[in-house]
Amino acid sequence: MLVIVAGVKLCAQNTYVFLGSFNHDKETEGIYVYELDTVKGKLSKVTSLRGVLNPSFLTLSQDGKYVFACTESKTKNAGSVSSFRFDPEKKSLTFISSQKTGGENPVYLTAHKNGNWLINGNYTEGSVSVYPISENGVIQPRIQSFQFSEGSVNPDRQDRGHIHSTVFSPDFKYVFLPDLGADKIWGYQFETDKKEPLTEAEKPFTPTSLGSGPRHFTFHPNGKYAYCIEEMGGAVSVYQYDNGKLEPLQRINTHSDQFKDNFESSDVHISPDGHYLYASNRGNENNIAIFSISDDGTLKTVGYQSTKGKHPRTFTIDSSGKFLIVAHPVSGTAVVFKRNAETGLLKKIGRKLKLNGVSTVQIRKY
């Protein structure tokens, strides 16, 4: 969109929200794009895409040109990663390519800032795959695959490795792999100029509390601290970070005192200003725990916000820090919250968006 002021053409900025889902049938819509009204918090549909099965997790390229999806199959070796081109002027989303992951349930993927690499985590098999990306967004066949077989103390949930996320360090020189099955965060060095970029880091793993089930992982904007949400332990672990090494600082509960067990913590994000951390709880809670972040990286509980839906699997915060959007696959709703930058507290705005099986959300301004 162009706005003309005094004869000068200015590009109007639009904020788009990308949503993936468990559609269970690729003949139905699976990926959706909405525009976010940054005053009222209203979501207006822009486009959607059929022909992709269970695009349960999405990520965007650094330049916003491409959307990448991992598609859960529930069938052995049938999982895949796919790429799509988003054109903000035409408001169109177009399929580009797809590659097998070597597993049935890919659950997370991340793109390198240079646009040349994609890393995927397969939950069920406990494996990680690395793919080159061509300039036009085409995903090439995977060139590396790592299998993690080690389990931990809970035989029902931790019989083997279960990689739940793949996260680059702030300088993109390392990759961290929280393994719910092994109670470890694996660390790998990433060298973009090598044909096979991933190699085991000097410190190959950081242990987490036994039975905690590390899930998602994020870095503080200052690059000095890292935070891992533990699905089974209902806690966030805080780490000092330096050059590929994590050193534990704190472990704090994500749940309030009224919830003593059956933890299902899921996602974790930090506000762009670095002042607050947010952690989602599913199960009986269906809320987001809010923490203030001290200068030394440690957390202090501020409060809890109901997400107004069932099973807040993922959420995200926009680059301005004003909005937080939650995806609920069980209730089939996406909910927009306005964030108070001073207090860190959240307030629901706009109407709930009804989308069957919606499971993942990303926000980007163009």
N, C-alpha and C positions, 0 to 999 in steps of 0.2 A: 504494500500500500504506500502511495506517495502523498505527502501533504505539501502544498505550495504556499510559502509565506514570503511576501514581498518579492515574488519572482524567483525565489530560491527553492529548489526541491529538497525536501527533507524526508527521510525514511521514517515512517511511523513504526514504533516498536510494538510487537504483539507477543503475548506470553501464551505458549502452547503447552498443553498437558497431554502426555502420551500414556495410555493405559493398556496393559495386556491382561489376559484372562485365561481361566480354565474353561474353554468353550466346549471341549469334549467332542466336537464335530467340526471339521474344518470347512464344512459348507455354511456354517454360521459365522458371524463376525467374531474376530478374535482380538484384533488390535484396533484401538480407537484413538482419535486425536480430537481434543477439545481446545477451545480458546478460553482463557481465564480472564474474566473482568476483574482488573486489579483494584477496583473501587468497591464493588459489591460482592466479589467472590463468586459470581455466577459462572458456571461452565456451559459453554455453547458448542454443540457438536460441529466439527469441521469436516471430518471424513472418517471412514473405517475400512477395514480390510478383512476379506474372507480368504479361505484357502490355506490357512496355517493352523495347525492343531496345538492347542494348549500353549500359547506363547506366554508362559507364566512369569517370565522375568525379562525386562527390557533395560537396555542401556543405550546411551547416545554417544556418537563420536564427539571428539573435543570441539570440532567446528559446527556440530549440529546438523550436518548434511545427511548423516546416516543413522538409522535406528537398527539396533541389533537385538534379536530375540532368541532366547533358548526355549525350545519346545519339548515339553515332557510327553513321553509316549506311553509310559507304563508297560512297554514291551521291550524285551531284551535287545540291546544294541540299536534301537530305533530312534533314540533321541537325536536332536539336530540343533544347529545354530543357523540363523538366517539373517540376511541383511536387507534393508529397505531404504529407499531414497525418500527424504521428506523435502518438498518444495514449499516454503512458506508463502511464496507469492501466488502459486497456483493452488495452494492448500491441498496438496496431493501427497499420497503415500504409495510408493510403487515397489513391488518385490524385485530384488536383484539376484540373490543367490542363496544357496543352502549347502551345508555340509554336515555329515554325521559326526556325532561326538564320541562314539564308541561306548556309549552308555544309554540307559533307558530314561534316566531322570536328570537331565542337566537343569540346575536350579539357579545358576548365577553366572554372569559373564561381565567382563570389563575390557575396555579398549584402551590401548596405549595412547598417550597424548599426541604422538607423531602420526597417528592414523594407520600405522602399518601392521599392528598386531591386535589379536583378540585372544583372551584367555577365558576358558569355560571350566566350571566345576560340575562334575557328575556326582550327585548325592548318593544314590543307591550303591554304585560300584566303588565309590571313594576314589575317583580318578580326576585328573586335570588334563585338559587338552589345550594346545597352543596352535593358533592359525595365523598365517600371513594374510594381510588384506591388500588387495590391489588398489590403485589410485581411484578407480571408479566404484569402490565399495564392494567388490566381489571378494567373498571369503574363499581362500584357497584351501585345499585339503590340509588337515592337521599335520604338522611336522614333528610335534613332540606330544607324548602322552605319559603321564606318571600315575602309577597305581599305588594306593595306600591301603594296606590290608590290616594294619594294627587296630585292635579294639581296646575296650576299657572295661570298667567295673559293672556296667549295667548290661546283662546278656540280652535283654529284649531290645534295647536301643543301640547298643554299642558292640555288636558282634563283630564288626569290621569297620574300616575307615568310611567316613561319610563327609566328604568335602562339602561345605555349605556356602563358601564364598571365596572369591579370588580378588585380592585388593592390592593395587600398586601402592608403593610408598610415595610420599609427596614428590620426590625427585625422580620417580619412575625407574629407579635402579634396582628395586627389590619388589618381590611379590609375596604376600602373606596369605596363607591358606588355612583358615580355621577348620578343624576336623572334628565334627561332633562325635564321631565314633571313637576317636583315639584320645580325646581330651588333650589335644595339642594344637598349637598354631605353627604350621610348617613355614619355614622361610627359604626363599630362593632368590638368587641373584638374577637380574634380567639385563642382558647385554644386547642391545638392538642391532649391533653390527655383525652379530654371529648368525649363522644359518640356523642353529638351534640355540635360542637365546636364554633358556632357563637352565641354570646350574644350581646345585645345592649351596646354600649360603654357609658362611663360616660358622654361624650358629644355626644348625639345621632345624631346630624347633624350640618353641617355648611351651613348657607344660602348663596346663590349666588345672584347676581343682578337679579331683576325680569325680566323675559323674556329672560334671557341669555342662558338657555338650556345647562347646563354643560354636557360634553360628555366624553372625555378621560382625564386621570390623570396620573401624573408621579412624582417621587421623584428625588431630586438632589442626586448625588452619595455620598455626605457627610451626607445625612440623615436629614439635618436641614431644608430643604425647600421642598415644594410641589407645583405643577403647574397643573392647570385645564384649558383645552381648552373648550370654550363655543361655541357650534355650532351656536346658534341663535344670540348671541351677538357679534360674531366676535372678541373675545378677549381672552387673557390668564390671569387668576387670579393667583397671587402668594401668597403663605401662608408660615408662619413660622410653623414648625412642631415640636411637642414635645409630646411623649408618648400618642399617640391617639388623640391629639388636634391640630386643625388647626386655626391659627390666621391670618387674612388678612393683607398683606403687600402692594400689588399693583395690579392694573388692567390695562392692556395695550392692545391696538388694535393689531390684527394680520393682518389687511388689510391696504393697502396704502390709501392715501387721495383720489385717483381717484375712489375708490369703497366706496360708501356711505351707501349702503343698500344691502339687499338680501344676507346676510352673510351665509356661509355654511362651517364654520371652522370644521376640522375633527379630526386630530391626532396631538400628541405632543410627542417629545422625546428630550433627552439631550445627548450631546456627552459624551463619557466615561470619558473624562478629566474634565467634569463639567464646561467647559468654555462657551459653547454655547447651546442655546435652539432653536429647530426647530418646526414650527407649520404649518400645511397644510391648505390651503383654496381651496374649490371647487367652484361651481357656476360659476360666470363670471371670477374669478381670475385664478384658476388652477396654484397656485404657493405655494411656501414654504416661510414663513416669518422667517427671521434669527435674533436672538437676542443674544447679549453678556450677560453673567451673572456676576453681580458684587459680591463682597465678602459678601454683605449683602443679597444676593439672588434675588435682584431686576433685572429687564431686561432693556436693551437699544437696540432699533432697529438698526440692522446693514444693512439689505437690504432684497431683495426679489428675489427668483429664480423661473423662470417658470419651471414647472415639465415636460414640453414637452408632455403633454397628457391631457385628459379630466377626471375630477373628481378624484383627488388624495385622495382616501378614507383612505388608510393607508400607512405608510412608516416605515422603520426601519433603524438603524445604526448598523454596525457590531462592534464586541468587540474591534477591533483595532482603531476604530474611523475614518478609512480611507474612508469607503464607506457608502453611503446612497442610499437605493433602494425604489422606489415609485411604488405602485400598482394603476392602473387606470381602474376601471370596465367599464366605459362608452366607452373609446377609446380602451379598451382591450389591454393595454400595461403595461409592467414593464420597468422602466427606471433606469439605474445605474448612480449615481453621485459620483465623487471623492470629498472628503472634504478637504479643506485647514485648517489644525489644527491651524494655526496662525491667519488667518482672519475669519474663520468660513464659508467662502463662498464655494459655490458648483459649480462644472463643470461637465456637462454631458460627460460620456465616454462610449465607446462601442456602439453597436447597440440596438435600442429598441427591446424588446422581445414581440412578438405578442401572446397574450393568451386571448381568449374570456372570458370576464367577470371577469378578475383577480381582486381580491378585498382585498387580505391580503398577507403579506410577513413577513418571519422570516429568520434570518441569524445565522448560527452557524459554528464554526470551530471545526473539529474533528481531 
